[in-house]
Amino acid sequence: MNNNPYAVNKAQSYFNAGAKLLQQGAQMEKMQKYGPARQYYLQARSQFQLAFKCPPDHVAMIQERLQEFTDKCNERIDAIEHIQIVPNSNRNTGGGSSPGGSSGGSGKGGSNNDGESGEFKNKMESSILIEKPNVRFTDVAGLHAAKEALEEAVILPLRLPQFFTGERSPWRGILLYGPPGTGKSFLAQATAAEADNSTFLTCSTADLVSKWVGESEKLIRGLFDAAREHKPSIIFIDEIDSLLSERSENDSESARRIKTEFLIQIDGVGKSMDGILLLAATNIPWGLDPAVRRRFEKKIYIPLPDYEARKYLIRSRIQKTPNSLTDQDFDLIARNTEGFSGADIKILTREASYLSLRNLQKAEFFCEYNGMMWPCNPDQPGAVKMTWKEIDPKKLQPPLVNVNDFMYSLQNVRPSVSQGDLKRYEDWTKEFGQEGC
């Protein structure tokens, strides 16, 4: 064994340098500076790769974090390569632009209002992203009614526009609501992927709120102007309740103006909403302002996954992890996870995966099979008393996740949605919405 402390410090040094670059990349990405962000992520990945090349016994203590951070770099690099900023096709080419964003030459006939509107549209275009999701409806577990409703509202009008005239005009607003972690955002991404010819504009509520008086309304106007320019388009806003909650006496004047401007834009006052769909998601639909609720013509409940959906989710989440699960095992786990959301199932599968690793760490006997060392019982033929630290990492068999790991993990992982919460969603659905399962 190499006891050179410099090698240990060198591995840690590479890791620290990579972690710092990864953090800088995240800061650049947050500011929508995707070119510099990608370079930081590439440099960070190079540092992590150098750390991996150090002797295995020197990186053992940081190997898990090294892999985690390397995967994060790969994930963000891939995401940046599949995300494009909405092009500023409406920019004035007759004059230069100052760093402050004001035009050097406005051209003939341009009013101050038009210039201001264009400025805020360009500002929104610089923060709104066109995503190219790689998920489809077939990747979404269950939710058959929701997928049918979205296909009717989004896909068919794009592919068969001649059928959607008169009273059969396309829906303008769809609200997806339900408990946290049920896949509302995932379903919205799948909708965008299915709508091949449409522009999917996604922004956070933070992009639409400004500390400057009057600027939030202009940002909202800019969002819808950008959607009109790139139609057919889908505007997706997650957690819309944080922006358009029910009006009260405690509301500030700014909050009231934001809601009013949003309603004006949804109604298409002065400008058409043809070719634009507003798709929003919320965990607390009862918190929406009644006027906003009315503008969403379809309100689709995204419930907790049923038995078949849970079985599909468990199988799809664990398939990339070595396991010995049978179809009967998946049946058993699915039956014992009633009331779990998709996010809860994700936590459960991770907990079960780590449990098998903990069992490996606790093992006191190992035996050799096909050149690999496996943990075993003391009375098994060929069993040798040792710990995992005494085995060459390359000869250590990755632990297989089994059904017992899941059943034990169920003692520690509980559903995050209470029965009281579910009843509230069901009552709201009976009054205002429609089932999505």
Buried (B, 14 or more C-beta within 10 A) or exposed (E): EEEEEEBBEBBBBBBEBBBBBBEBBBEBBEEBEBEBBBBBBEBBBBBBBBBBEBBEBBBEEBBEBBEEBBEBBEEBBEBBEEBEEBEBEEEBEEEEEEEEEEBEEBEEEBEEEEBEBBBBBBBBBBBBBBBEBEBEBEBBBBBEBBBEBBBEBBBBBBEEEEEBEEEEEBBBBBBBBBBBBBBBBBBBBBBBBBBEEBBBBBBEBEBBBBEEEEBBBBBBBBBBBBBBBBBBBBBBBBBBBBBBBBBEEEBEEBBEBBBBBBBBBBEBEEBEBEBBBBBBBBBBBBBBBEBBBEBBEBBBBBBBBBEEBBBBBBBEBBEEBEBEBEEEBBEBBBEEBEBBBBBBBBBBBBBBBBBBBEBBEEBBBBBBEEEBBBBBEEEEEEBBEEBBEEBEEEEBBEBBBBBEBBBEBBEEBEBBBEEEBBEBBBEBBEEBBEBBB
